[in-house]
Amino acid sequence: CLPQLIEDSAFLRAEQRLDTDLVDKVILQLNRIYPQILTDKEATKFRKLDVPTGVRLGELLTHLQGKGEEACREFYRALHLHIEEVYYSLPTRLRLRGPLFFLGCFSVAVGMAFLYYYNGANSELLLTLCSYFLICCCCCCTYLTGLKGIEYTRGMITVKSIT
């Protein structure tokens, strides 16, 4: 988790969606739920409004790296809880669901389409299975990529982005 936090730190410091209120929510979550990770004194230091948010966040990330794995995991949990869009945009999260997952889903869908096209006997069953697989594949992709959702209407799949 610590190498992940180090890698994500530059992204988090530059992230425009992390405003003062959201950073404060993460700090308060760590302080109130896990005072062994972030004491009252430390939380007050990281919540000073006269210091720019990016600087405060950078100091918090450096502090958490020194606290160890548990602090790192709890930071990511708080980030996921309060700032889900940013959490799903982290460089290390994007790499976790690399191109092989999407290539695998696409390959199976194409294989089922070929079976449907060339198999005339149980084509209704195969079409139903292919449709269900595509819906499941889209749901998995939606979950893993942090998209808002999908809609399936009359054989048409529409994907909604978070932007």
Secondary structure as GFF3:
##gff-version 3
##sequence-region A 1 163
A	DSSP	alpha_helix	2	14	.	.	.	ID=ss1
A	DSSP	alpha_helix	20	33	.	.	.	ID=ss2
A	DSSP	alpha_helix	40	46	.	.	.	ID=ss3
A	DSSP	alpha_helix	53	67	.	.	.	ID=ss4
A	DSSP	alpha_helix	69	82	.	.	.	ID=ss5
A	DSSP	alpha_helix	84	89	.	.	.	ID=ss6
A	DSSP	alpha_helix	91	96	.	.	.	ID=ss7
A	DSSP	alpha_helix	99	118	.	.	.	ID=ss8
A	DSSP	alpha_helix	123	145	.	.	.	ID=ss9
A	DSSP	beta_strand	149	153	.	.	.	ID=ss10
A	DSSP	beta_strand	156	160	.	.	.	ID=ss11
###
